[in-house]
């Protein structure tokens, strides 16, 4: 959770303004269809999660992705490695639609998802604040 909490304190990728504890992490892992830890030189530098969008059978073809990588390991292709691993798993689970949501202030994530074929499909305007700035939540989706 140190990686996630880094973004709580220093960035806009994590929405919360308060650090989360191990229970948050365990809930995330419990809900996951796939959960990966990115390790480089025996150090954990990131993680990724694929889970069902909603727990209803009629939504079983729709998955939601989450990933966080230490900032010094971004823009090196590791996010794409995690993303492609989750795509493989999504196919195994019969998932046909992938969705993500992100802060409008998170330009790196927006660029990453556009690069991987996601299109904006919805936006909630100024529904949250962080660092005393309002931001939108952008929803993006991709068919696989």
N, C-alpha and C positions, 0 to 999 in steps of 0.2 A: 504494500500500500504506500510505501515511500514514493514510488513513481507517481502514483495518482495524487498523493498529497502535495508533491512538488507543484503540480498544476493547480491545485486548490490555492496554494499560497502565491504562486508566481505567474499564473497564466489564465487563459480563458477556455482551455479545453475542458477542464472540470468546472462545472457550474457552481458547485458549493463554495462558500466563503469560509467554511469551517472544515478542518481536517476530519477525515473519516477514520473509523477504527476497524479492527479485524472483522467484526460482525458484518460490516458493509462488504468487505472482500469475500467473506464466506458465502453471503447471500448471492453475490454475483456469480461465484463459482458454482453454487448449487443450481442456479437457473440455467446454466450454460449447457448447450448441446456440445460445444467444443470450447476448450480453454487452453491456451498455449502460453508458455513462459518463454521469452526470448533471452537466451543466455549467450554471452560472449566472453571468452576467457574466464569461464567459471563465475561470472557476475551476471546477476539478473539486471537486464536493461530495458525490459518491456514485457507487455502481455497483451493478449487479444482474446476476445470472447465472441462467440456466435450463440445467439439464443433465439427462441421463438418470439415473434413480435407480441403475440398475445397467447394465453394458454388454452385457446379454443381450437377444436379440431379443424374448423373451417378456415383458420388462419395458419394451419401447419405448413403451408407452402411459402410463408413469409418469414424471413429472418432479419434480425437486427444485429449490427456489428458494433463492436467497441474495441478500441485499441489505444494504448498509451505507451510511449517510448521515451526514455530519458532524452532530454533535449540535445545532448552531445552526440547522440546516435541517430538523430533524425537526418533526413536528406542523404542517406547513405544506402537506401534500398531495403532496409530492414522492414519498414512498414509494408512495402510491396510483398515481401516474403511472407509476413504474417497474413496479409490480405489474401494472397493466393492459396495459402493453406486453409483459410476459412472458406474460400470458394470451393475447394475440393470437398470439404466436409459438408458444405451446404448441398452440394450435388448428391452426396450419399444420403442425406436426410430428406431428399425430395423437395428442397427449397428452390423456388423459381424466382422469387422476388426478394431483393435485399434492400434494406432501408438503413439510413443513418440519420442522426440529428446532431447538429452542432451549433455553436455560437457564431453569430454573424461577425464577431470580432476575431474568430479563429481562421484567418486567411490561409494559413498553411494547410489546415484540414480541408477547407473548401477546395483549394487547388489540387490536393491529393485525390479527393474523391472525383472531381471533374476529370482528372487524368485517367482514372480507372473506370470512366464511363457512367458515373452517376449524374443524374439530372435533378435540379431543384424541382420539387413537387409541392412544396408548401412552406409558408413562413408565418410565424407568429411574431408580430411586430412589437418590439420593446416590452416584452413580457417579463424580463428579468434584469437585474442589475448586478454588476461586479465591479469593484474598484470605483464605485460611484458613477458608473456609466451604464446607461440602458443598452440592452442588446436584443436582437431578434434571435429566435430559434429557427434555424433553417432545417427543413426535412428534405432529404434527397433519396432517390430510389434508382434501382437498376434491375433489369431482368437478366437472369442468367440461364 
